[in-house]
Amino acid sequence: MRVVATTTDPVRLTFLRALLADAGIDSIVLDAHISAVEGGIGAFPRRLAVIPDDEARARDVLREAGEAAV
């Protein structure tokens, strides 16, 4: 898996996942459980990852939407 974005904002994370899904790119959220355990203080950002074959296209989709990628 390749990380294409990190965020502590759950709304932004949902938006980024929707952008990728609309482009036909599957994604997975890493660190979702630790982020929930820490109580929402933002100490542990969630990472959005895609398979290596989709990384370049995912970065292009995020960049075209004005979302800075990792």
VENTA-V115195 format. One record per pair of residues at least 24 apart in sequence whose C-alpha atoms are under 10 Angstrom apart, sorted by the first residue. I is the first residue (numbers start at 1). GAP is how many residues later the second one is. Records with the same first field share a line. If there is no record, write none. Layout:
BEGIN
I=GAP / GAP
END
This chain:
BEGIN
1=26 / 27 / 29 / 47 / 48 / 49 / 50 / 51 / 52 / 53 / 54
2=25 / 26 / 45 / 46 / 47 / 48 / 49 / 50 / 51 / 52 / 53 / 54
3=24 / 25 / 26 / 27 / 44 / 45 / 46 / 47 / 48 / 49 / 52 / 55 / 56 / 66 / 67
4=43 / 44 / 45 / 46 / 51 / 52 / 54 / 55 / 58 / 64 / 65 / 66
5=24 / 40 / 41 / 42 / 43 / 44 / 45 / 53 / 54 / 57 / 62 / 63 / 64 / 65
6=24 / 38 / 39 / 40 / 41 / 42 / 43 / 62 / 63 / 64
7=35 / 37 / 38 / 39 / 40 / 41 / 63
8=24 / 27 / 32 / 33 / 34 / 35 / 36 / 37 / 38 / 39
9=31 / 33 / 36 / 37
10=25 / 30 / 35 / 36
12=55
13=33 / 34 / 35
14=34
16=32 / 42 / 45 / 46 / 49 / 51
17=31 / 32 / 45
19=39 / 42 / 43 / 46
20=30 / 34 / 37 / 38 / 39 / 41 / 42
21=37
22=39
23=34 / 35 / 38
24=30 / 34
25=25 / 26 / 28 / 29 / 30 / 32 / 33 / 36
26=24 / 25 / 28 / 32
27=24 / 27 / 31
END
